[in-house]
């Protein structure tokens, strides 16, 4: 059993009878003290994605919360060694009478997982979850919103009711094999279109591909990236980074922190004195994650995005330290490149023997899950959901988690 105590900084520390020491942090300056250890843990343990790092999560905490939200981060130490991290968004409703706890997820952060060293997962995850319930006794549920299939929280969580409430696919491409064999596996039509686009690109003046990597990559290159990202459909739809000052602030902070960690990459295709395609990418462990990309639609006949991606694959296949290029999301154009799929799950935990969690969380969510499996019962489920929303406001089960890229 854990007992919550508050120190002089206002952070809640949870003392355990075991060797683990738990701290619940809710201030950015205090969180920064754990930055190096957190980043190192994200680099070492599954899912080995930068979106679960301090660099990314702290940026989300700092720039992206809604009015009804606060945040906390639960960390576990064994002596001086950081062995667990669970970042959570706290959504308060009904004048803070109830709360929902969720890992961060929106169009600018996905695939955030609890960080747990292999072989120690059950004990540490249980301690992190217990600390969350102790600190937020009015919580209805704890939701891990976008966890990769390489992480298995359901197998490790003991003593909790749980429900998988959704899943999505993310795409990635293995680059540790033979590139000639891979290129030959692409469709004949696609290869023909690529050759035509390449011939048109060669007719332009000053064609250059540039990969800006550590230590040269910094937030300074954001100024080159945002105009080309806005030069296509994202600019017309108003979703480009350039269109919102809050997104400029978010990505300035994010790229600064990624650069400090030595992970940031920029990929540029230039022609006729300007950038015509660009990627914001992250070199993390043995992967290159392509997070944001854009191209100038005025050069669409040259397929600048496709040409830049091909150059990235040429580089990745030639590097024995890179195993995959990861897009994290799903899009129809990925099919042209014969990318593999990886599943990401949304899982909700409930507290046994706590009526608030069971009757406002587990029971309604299990009722709602039935229509998902039965087409005949979906209309009944939708009616019940509308009725429940009339009495209790709560976050929607469906949110815009997929990055528009």
LUMVOGU-89324 format. One line per field, with one value per residue (C-alpha): residue number from 1; chain; x, y, z. Coordinates in steps of 0.25 Angstrom, whole numbers, always signed. Each point is the difference from the previous one (the first is absolute). Layout:
// residues N
rose <- c(NUM|...) .
sedo <- c(A|...) .
east <- c(X|...) .
north <- c(Y|...) .
up <- c(Z|...) .
END
This chain:
// residues 405
rose <- c(1|2|3|4|5|6|7|8|9|10|11|12|13|14|15|16|17|18|19|20|21|22|23|24|25|26|27|28|29|30|31|32|33|34|35|36|37|38|39|40|41|42|43|44|45|46|47|48|49|50|51|52|53|54|55|56|57|58|59|60|61|62|63|64|65|66|67|68|69|70|71|72|73|74|75|76|77|78|79|80|81|82|83|84|85|86|87|88|89|90|91|92|93|94|95|96|97|98|99|100|101|102|103|104|105|106|107|108|109|110|111|112|113|114|115|116|117|118|119|120|121|122|123|124|125|126|127|128|129|130|131|132|133|134|135|136|137|138|139|140|141|142|143|144|145|146|147|148|149|150|151|152|153|154|155|156|157|158|159|160|161|162|163|164|165|166|167|168|169|170|171|172|173|174|175|176|177|178|179|180|181|182|183|184|185|186|187|188|189|190|191|192|193|194|195|196|197|198|199|200|201|202|203|204|205|206|207|208|209|210|211|212|213|214|215|216|217|218|219|220|221|222|223|224|225|226|227|228|229|230|231|232|233|234|235|236|237|238|239|240|241|242|243|244|245|246|247|248|249|250|251|252|253|254|255|256|257|258|259|260|261|262|263|264|265|266|267|268|269|270|271|272|273|274|275|276|277|278|279|280|281|282|283|284|285|286|287|288|289|290|291|292|293|294|295|296|297|298|299|300|301|302|303|304|305|306|307|308|309|310|311|312|313|314|315|316|317|318|319|320|321|322|323|324|325|326|327|328|329|330|331|332|333|334|335|336|337|338|339|340|341|342|343|344|345|346|347|348|349|350|351|352|353|354|355|356|357|358|359|360|361|362|363|364|365|366|367|368|369|370|371|372|373|374|375|376|377|378|379|380|381|382|383|384|385|386|387|388|389|390|391|392|393|394|395|396|397|398|399|400|401|402|403|404|405) .
sedo <- c(A|A|A|A|A|A|A|A|A|A|A|A|A|A|A|A|A|A|A|A|A|A|A|A|A|A|A|A|A|A|A|A|A|A|A|A|A|A|A|A|A|A|A|A|A|A|A|A|A|A|A|A|A|A|A|A|A|A|A|A|A|A|A|A|A|A|A|A|A|A|A|A|A|A|A|A|A|A|A|A|A|A|A|A|A|A|A|A|A|A|A|A|A|A|A|A|A|A|A|A|A|A|A|A|A|A|A|A|A|A|A|A|A|A|A|A|A|A|A|A|A|A|A|A|A|A|A|A|A|A|A|A|A|A|A|A|A|A|A|A|A|A|A|A|A|A|A|A|A|A|A|A|A|A|A|A|A|A|A|A|A|A|A|A|A|A|A|A|A|A|A|A|A|A|A|A|A|A|A|A|A|A|A|A|A|A|A|A|A|A|A|A|A|A|A|A|A|A|A|A|A|A|A|A|A|A|A|A|A|A|A|A|A|A|A|A|A|A|A|A|A|A|A|A|A|A|A|A|A|A|A|A|A|A|A|A|A|A|A|A|A|A|A|A|A|A|A|A|A|A|A|A|A|A|A|A|A|A|A|A|A|A|A|A|A|A|A|A|A|A|A|A|A|A|A|A|A|A|A|A|A|A|A|A|A|A|A|A|A|A|A|A|A|A|A|A|A|A|A|A|A|A|A|A|A|A|A|A|A|A|A|A|A|A|A|A|A|A|A|A|A|A|A|A|A|A|A|A|A|A|A|A|A|A|A|A|A|A|A|A|A|A|A|A|A|A|A|A|A|A|A|A|A|A|A|A|A|A|A|A|A|A|A|A|A|A|A|A|A|A|A|A|A|A|A|A|A|A|A|A|A|A|A|A|A|A|A|A|A|A|A|A|A|A|A|A|A|A|A|A|A|A|A|A|A) .
east <- c(+0|+5|-1|+0|+7|+3|+14|+3|+0|-15|+4|-6|+10|-5|+8|+0|+3|+9|+12|-7|-1|-11|-2|-12|+5|-9|+10|+8|+13|-1|-2|+12|+9|-4|+2|+13|-4|-13|+5|+10|-11|-8|+11|+3|-13|-13|-6|+13|-7|+3|-14|+1|+12|+2|+3|-14|-9|+5|-2|-15|-2|+6|-8|-12|-9|-15|-7|-5|+13|+12|+11|+9|+11|+3|+14|+6|+14|+8|+11|+6|-5|-13|-8|-14|-7|-15|-5|-14|-10|-10|-14|-9|-15|-13|+8|+11|-9|+6|+12|+5|+15|+6|+14|+2|-6|-4|+4|+14|+3|-3|+5|+3|+3|+3|+15|+4|+13|-1|-2|-5|-13|-11|+6|+3|-13|-8|+7|-2|-15|-1|+6|-9|-12|+5|+3|-14|-10|-11|+5|-9|+10|+14|+2|+12|-4|+9|+9|+9|-2|+15|-5|-10|-6|-12|+10|+6|-11|-5|-12|-7|-12|+4|-7|+7|-9|+7|+12|+6|+11|+14|+9|+15|+10|+11|+14|+9|-1|+4|-4|+0|-9|-10|+0|-3|-12|-7|-11|+5|-10|+6|+14|-3|-7|+12|+10|-9|+0|+15|+2|-8|+7|+14|-5|-1|+12|+8|-6|+5|-3|+5|-1|+2|+4|+6|+7|-4|-15|-7|-13|+6|-4|-14|-1|+4|-10|-13|-2|+1|-9|-10|+2|-10|-14|+4|+2|-14|-7|+7|+6|+15|+9|+2|-15|+0|+9|-2|+5|+12|+3|-2|+9|+11|+0|-1|+11|+9|-1|+2|+12|+6|-2|+7|-12|-5|+1|-5|-1|+0|-2|+4|-2|+0|+5|-10|-5|-10|-2|+4|-1|+1|+6|+6|+12|-4|+7|+0|-11|-3|-13|-6|-10|-4|+2|-4|+2|-2|-12|+5|+10|-9|+4|+13|-6|+10|-5|+2|+14|+4|-6|+8|+13|-3|-2|+13|+7|-7|+3|+15|+1|+2|-5|-14|-10|-13|-6|-13|-11|-8|-14|-7|-3|-4|+13|+8|-5|+8|+13|-5|+1|-3|-11|+2|-12|-2|-11|-8|-2|-8|+2|-10|+2|-6|-8|-2|-15|+4|+9|-9|-14|+5|+11|+0|-15|-3|+12|-3|-14|+5|+10|-11|-6|+14|+0|-14|-6|-14|+2|+8|-12|-4|+14|+0|-13|+6|+12|-8|-8|+13|+6|-13|+3|+16|+9|+13|+10|-4|+5|+3|+11|+8|+12|+6|+10|-4|+15) .
north <- c(+0|+14|+12|+14|+11|+14|+7|+15|+1|-4|-13|-13|-10|-15|-8|-15|-12|-6|+5|+10|+15|+7|+15|+7|+12|+12|+11|+2|+5|-13|-9|+6|-6|-14|+3|-7|-12|+0|+2|-12|-9|+3|-3|-13|-7|-3|+6|+8|+12|+14|+4|-7|+8|+12|+9|-3|-2|+12|+9|-5|+3|+14|+4|-9|-1|+4|+9|-12|-8|-1|-10|-8|-10|-12|-5|-12|-1|-12|+7|+10|-7|+5|-13|+5|+12|+2|+14|+3|+11|+3|+4|+5|+0|+3|+11|-9|-11|-10|-1|-8|-3|-3|+0|+11|-1|+10|+4|+4|-12|-14|-14|+4|-12|-3|-2|-13|-8|-14|-10|+10|+4|-6|+6|+13|+2|-4|+10|+11|-3|-1|+14|+6|-5|+4|+14|+1|-8|+7|-6|-9|-6|+0|-1|-3|+5|-4|-11|-8|-15|-1|+4|-9|+7|-9|-12|+8|+7|-9|+3|+10|-2|+5|+1|+2|+11|+2|-2|+6|-4|+7|-2|-3|-5|-10|+5|-10|-9|+0|+13|-5|-11|+10|+9|-11|-4|+13|+1|+2|+11|+7|-2|+6|+12|+2|+0|+10|+9|-1|+4|+12|+4|-1|+11|+10|+8|-1|-14|-4|-9|+4|-8|+9|-9|+2|+8|+10|-3|+11|+7|+11|-9|+1|+13|-8|-11|+7|+8|-13|-8|+11|+0|-11|-5|+2|+15|+1|-8|+9|-12|+4|+4|+14|+3|+0|+7|-11|-10|+8|+1|-15|-4|+10|-6|-14|+1|+7|-11|-11|+7|+1|-15|-2|-7|+11|-1|+9|-5|+10|-1|+13|+4|+14|+7|-5|-12|-8|-12|-1|-10|+2|-13|-6|-10|-8|-13|-8|+7|+12|+6|+9|+9|+11|+2|+9|+4|+12|-4|+9|-11|-12|-5|-3|-7|+7|-7|-14|+4|+5|-13|-8|+7|-3|-15|+0|+6|-9|-13|+4|+2|-13|+8|+2|-11|+7|+13|+2|+9|-3|+3|-6|+6|-5|+4|-9|-12|+4|-3|-13|+4|-9|+2|+1|+1|+10|-2|+8|-6|+5|-5|+1|-2|-12|+2|+15|+3|+13|-7|-12|+7|+12|-7|-15|-3|+11|-3|-15|+3|+10|-11|-10|+8|+1|-15|-1|+8|-3|+6|+12|+9|-4|+3|+14|+3|-4|+8|+12|-2|-2|+13|+8|-3|-1|+8|-7|-1|-7|-14|+5|+11|+5|-9|-2|+11|+7|+0) .
up <- c(+0|-4|+9|-7|+6|-6|+1|+1|-15|-1|-7|+5|+4|+3|+9|-2|+9|-11|-7|-9|+3|-7|-3|-6|-7|-5|-3|-13|+8|+9|-12|-7|+11|-5|-15|-3|+8|-7|-14|+3|+4|-12|-9|+7|+3|-9|-8|-2|-6|+2|+2|+14|+4|+9|-12|-7|+12|+8|-12|-1|+15|-2|-13|-3|+12|-1|+11|+8|+0|+9|+0|+8|-2|+9|+1|+7|+5|+5|+7|-9|-13|-7|-3|-3|-6|-2|-5|+1|-4|+11|-5|+11|-2|+9|+8|+2|+6|-10|-8|-12|-1|-14|-7|-9|-14|-11|-14|+5|+9|-1|+4|+15|+8|+15|+0|+7|+0|-6|+11|+10|-6|+9|+13|-5|-8|+12|+8|-10|-1|+15|+2|-11|+8|+13|-5|-7|+8|-8|-13|-8|-9|-5|-15|-8|-13|-11|+5|-10|-2|+5|+14|+7|+12|+1|+2|+12|+7|+11|+9|-10|-9|-14|-14|-13|-6|-14|-9|-12|-10|-2|-11|-1|-10|+3|-6|+6|-13|-14|-6|-15|+4|+7|-11|-10|+9|-3|-10|-15|-1|+12|-4|-14|+6|+9|-12|-7|+12|+1|-14|+2|+13|-8|-9|+11|+4|+13|+4|+14|+11|+14|+13|+12|+12|+14|+4|-11|+0|+9|+1|-9|-12|+4|-8|-13|+3|+3|-13|-8|+9|-2|-15|-2|+5|+15|-3|-7|+11|+11|+7|-4|+11|-6|+2|+15|+10|+10|-9|-3|+14|+2|-11|+4|+14|-5|-11|+10|+10|-11|-4|+14|+1|-13|-7|-10|-15|-11|-15|-11|-15|-7|-14|-7|+12|+10|+8|-7|+10|+14|+12|+15|+5|+12|+1|+12|+3|-13|-6|-8|+3|-10|+8|-9|-15|-11|-14|-10|-8|-11|-3|+1|-14|+6|+12|+9|+13|-7|-5|+14|+6|-10|+4|+15|-3|-8|+12|+10|-8|+0|+15|+8|+12|-5|+0|-4|-5|+9|-5|+13|-7|-12|-13|-14|-7|+10|-8|-12|+8|+6|+14|+12|+10|+15|+10|+10|+11|+9|+14|+12|+14|+12|+15|+6|+12|-3|-3|-8|-9|-2|-2|-8|-7|-2|-1|-10|-8|-1|-4|-11|-5|-3|-12|-6|-1|-5|-11|+4|+14|-5|+0|+14|+5|-7|+8|+13|-2|-3|+13|+8|-6|+4|+15|+0|-9|-3|-11|-13|-3|-14|-1|-12|+4|-14|-4|-13|-3) .
END
